[in-house]
Amino acid sequence: MAKWGEGDPRWIVEERPDATNVNNWHWTEKNASPWSQERIKELFNNLSVKSDLANLEINGVEKCEGEACANNRKGKLIFFYEWDIILNWSGILNGGTDLKHSGTIKIPNLSEENDMSDLDIQITLKDPDEEGQILKDIMYKEGRNIVREQLSKYVTSLKQEFSKGMILPKKDEVKPDTIKTLASGFNKKINMTPVVSENKQVGLKIDTTTITQEHKFQCTAEEFYNAMTRIELVTAFTRGHVKLDPVKGGIFELFGGNISGKFQELIPNEKIVQLWRYKQWPEGHYSTVTLQINQKSDHTEVKLQQTGVPKGEADVTRVNWDRYYWDAIKQAFGFGAFLGAI
C-alpha cells in the first residue's frame, strides 16, 4: 500500500489556463441561506392539506432561522443546511360549527444529519376544544407527510441550484467563454459562547485547570497542520471571518473574535503552541494551548494540552473544542474516519 500522499492523483495540483481552483483542489463555498429562506417560504405558501373530514391549509412560514451552504472540496460537493422552522396552519371541520381553528407546525432541526423520515415535526393548537383537537389530529396524520414532501423538494432543489458552477472543468476542458469567477466567502456564523464570568477585573486571582484530549484524524500530519495554520483552511472549518498570521508572535482571531491569541511556537507538521483565550474570560487572561501532532501509518494522532483554563469554563471549553474544532475539521475536510476522543 502506498504511503500517505504518494501516488495519489488528488495530491497533484494541475495547472489550469484560467488559474482558478486548479484541479478543483481549493475549497470553494456558496452561501445558500437567502435563497433557501425564499424557497422554503415559496413551498409553504397557502398549501392545501387534503382531507375528507376538514378543510385544512398551511398558511405560510412564521419563522425560518438557520443557514445553508454548498461546498466543493477536491471535486466533491458537500451541502450543509440547518433550519429551525415554524409554519402556521388553519382549518375548519366539515359538518361542524364553521369555526376556524389555527395552530403551528414546528420543525426544530432540519439538517443534513437527519433523515427526512425521522424528522421531528410538532403540531400545536392555539385554542383547544373538541373540534380543534380533531383538526389537530388530522393535521398530525396528513399534514406531516406533506411537510416532509415539501422539505424534500427544498433539499433536492438546493442541490440542483447550488451544484451549478461548483465543479470546474480541468485544463483540457476549459473554454474561454465558460470561465466564471467563483466567490468563496464562508458566511456561516458560529456562536461560540462559553459560560460568562461576571467579574472581569484585571489582576483578579483566577482558579485554573488543565484540559487534555487525544483525537485521531484520517489525514497526514501535514494536512492537519495546514488545517490549523492556513487561513483559507481555517476559514473553511470555522465558516467565519478569520485573522491569522502563523508565525512566532503572530496573532489570530476566530469565530467573530470570540477566540483570539498569539502563536508562541510552530514546528511544521509536529507542534503548535498558542496563547489562547475566550473573549469573555477575565480581561488579559490567556491559557496556553499545545498541540502535539504525530503521524501514524494510517492516521494522525493529535494531543491537546491546554493549561490555565478558568475552572468554571473547563467543561464548556472541552465541549467547544470537540464541536467547533475537531468535529468541524472532520466534517469540512473528510478527516472523520475516527470520531470522538480516545
Summary of the structure (lengths in Angstrom):
residues: 342
radius of gyration: 25.0
end to end distance: 26.3
largest distance: 77.7
contacts: 1005
relative contact order: 0.12
helix: 30%
strand: 33%
